[in-house]
Amino acid sequence: MFCIFVKNEVKAGYREQYLSAMKENAKASVLNEEGCYVFDVLEDQTNDHHFYIYEVYRDEQALNEHKETAHYAHSRKYVADIVEHVSVIRCDVIERNSK
């Protein structure tokens, strides 16, 4: 398995727009993409305009397929211009535990 951990710093005043688009994208990804296992949207406890996205995929090809979906393209229209800074960590999943 493969995962990415993304930090998005959102422009002031665009928090709700960002969350609306990302929550919709996250839900559609897990429900509609066979290769997407986890798509969590997290908020920094010290800055309500900093968000983290934790995504787990079958493999890197599944991530590439995610970026070709309609829900991904739709979310990009709403978040592309409001995210000031993005950083991405790419990881191989060694072990995954959940209930």
C-alpha positions, -999 to 999 in steps of 0.1 A, spaced: 0 0 0 9 36 -5 -1 68 12 3 105 11 2 130 39 -6 165 27 -5 198 46 -26 226 31 -24 261 44 -56 279 34 -60 317 29 -78 335 56 -115 336 51 -117 304 29 -118 278 56 -154 267 50 -150 267 12 -119 245 16 -136 221 40 -168 218 19 -148 208 -12 -123 185 6 -150 166 26 -170 160 -6 -138 148 -24 -128 126 5 -162 109 8 -165 103 -30 -129 89 -31 -135 62 -5 -170 54 -18 -162 53 -55 -126 44 -60 -117 8 -55 -80 17 -49 -87 44 -22 -88 29 12 -86 59 35 -91 96 29 -91 116 62 -94 154 64 -78 167 96 -76 202 111 -46 216 130 -55 223 166 -35 255 167 -44 271 134 -79 266 119 -66 274 84 -41 246 83 -53 212 73 -38 177 68 -51 151 44 -42 115 50 -48 92 20 -41 55 17 -42 38 -17 -37 3 -31 -6 16 -49 7 48 -66 -13 39 -97 -45 42 -76 -34 77 -66 -29 86 -102 -63 72 -110 -78 93 -82 -64 124 -99 -84 116 -130 -118 114 -113 -146 139 -117 -148 145 -80 -111 153 -78 -114 178 -107 -145 193 -91 -127 199 -58 -97 214 -75 -119 242 -89 -127 253 -53 -94 248 -36 -67 255 -62 -67 293 -57 -73 293 -19 -44 271 -8 -14 292 -1 11 265 6 12 227 1 36 201 13 34 164 6 50 134 23 48 101 3 51 69 22 49 31 18 24 16 43 42 -10 64 12 -19 86 -24 -6 88 -45 -10 119 -81 1 123 -114 -10 138 
